Amino acid sequence: MLYIDVTDTLLNWSGAPTGVQRTLIGLATSAVNSERGKICAWQRETDTWHEVPLASFLKVFAVTDDSGPKTLPDEAMPEAASTGSHPLHSFLGKLRGRARYVVPHGLVMARSRIKEKKLSQLRARNTLDKQEAVYNDRRHELAMFPKLPVWSRRDTLLVPDSTWHQPGYFAALQRHPNRPRVIGFIYDMIQLERPDFAGEQIQEQFRVWASELVQNSAEIVCISKHSARGMQRLVDGLALGGDAPIIRSIKFGNKVDEDLGRSAPGCSMAELPASLSAESGWILWLGLVDRRKNLDVVLLALEGLYASGRLQRKFVVAGRRGGGSEELIHRLRYNPVLRERVVFVDTPSDRLVGQLLSDADLLVFSSWSEGYGLPVAEALQHGIPVIASSWTSIPEVAGDLVDYFEPWDSRALAELLERFDTSEDYRGDLRKRAALFVPTDWSETLKDIMHDRT
């Protein structure tokens, strides 16, 4: 029997699914509905594994807003004073926006940075409080699910969840005399390959977990060839000899299911932002707003294009805030060129992301490093053309169906965006290529993991 472990997500996750959670949903749903497998989770306090009903697992994603306050009170936001209709308000707003780019920056900018930092602290505190409450509730619920019988060596345990957040997980497996055959699951090796995007503590935590995964797995499947190469380097460094697991890449599921993808159970239909309600055909950037996703190079390209009048379409940035996002959001709000043409949608729901995609003319995916690049596949399934970074695993997603730029090259990106905005022939060519994309169903991924080609 195949068991798919969802421990970390079941106990700790709330809100709409991201990449890891979409994978769990796809694999678990395919396994249960086809009667090829079951879902399970580990209860640390009792050192037992429990079978998790599919419906109970999907309930995890019904909570739509756990991100905390998205705005501070009006008096805390410097731009609030410039929202009036009087011409003087408009003039003062533009002047205040330009203050970011003169020396000295001025008290307004300093005050805005303090408020932005305060907002981040409030959001972090709110998230931690909710996570603790969620964990306590889920832990009690898990204990009520039926315990799994003693493991058999004929069983297979697939570990696609973030078990590196669950200390003692592999030690618990080792305590069972008839532990199952373990298949590890790797999304990316970014924590080790790009330490500049991860703190030392996270890097070391991931290294310890990855080493444990290698030593406890008979096989490790990776969602891209790039990730498989990174994992193979780690395995070779451990010098395990004949005890080393098999490392291979799989056909990764990227098909967006209307019931499970951008329409997660319980998500309410969101309205488009007022600044987009009368618009259509924008350019979309989608992802976590942090340094790794490389939004700063995109903004540099946009600033030059908008300032010179070479780009007419609005640009939409949609995503959750991550590490280093304060500076990027500050730039969006106060750059006098960008604030007029770039719309930031903070922590969009799945339904809203679906709306943004369906009305977009183009997706820009600019990341420095990825394990896969799911937004590229998602956009192509909507028939939306894509311009993407050429680094790491991203070209594996769609090959020559999209156009690429070096992630450090803002000039090359600007040229592609200008060409898209002004050339109907180029837009038509990208749309034709996008229409050729064939997504991979999660049932195919499950068969590939289990070596079942039938």
Buried (B, 14 or more C-beta within 10 A) or exposed (E): BBBBBBBBBBBBBBBBBEBBBBBBBBBBBBBBEEEBBBBBBBBBEEEBBBBBEBEBBBBBBEBBBBBBEEEBEEEBBBBBBBEEEEEEEEEBBBEBBBBBEEEEBBEBBEEBBEBBEEBBEEBEEBBEEBBEEBEEEBBEBBEEBEEBEEBEEEBBBBBBBBBBBBEEBBEBBEEEEEBBBBBBBBBBBBBBBBEEBBEEEEBEBBBEBBBBBBBBBEBBBBBBEBBBBBBBEBBEEEEEEEEBBEBBBBEBBBBBBEEBBBBBBBBEEBEBBEBBEEBEEBBBBBBBBBBBBBBBBBBBBBBBBBBEEBBEBBBBBBBBBBEBBBEBBBBBBBBBBBBEBBBBBBBBBBBBBBBBBEBBBBBBBBBBBBBBBBBBBBBBBBEBBBBBBBBBBBBBBBEEBBBBBEBEBBEBBBBBBBBBBEEEEBBEEBBEBBEEBEBBBBBBBBBBBBEEEE
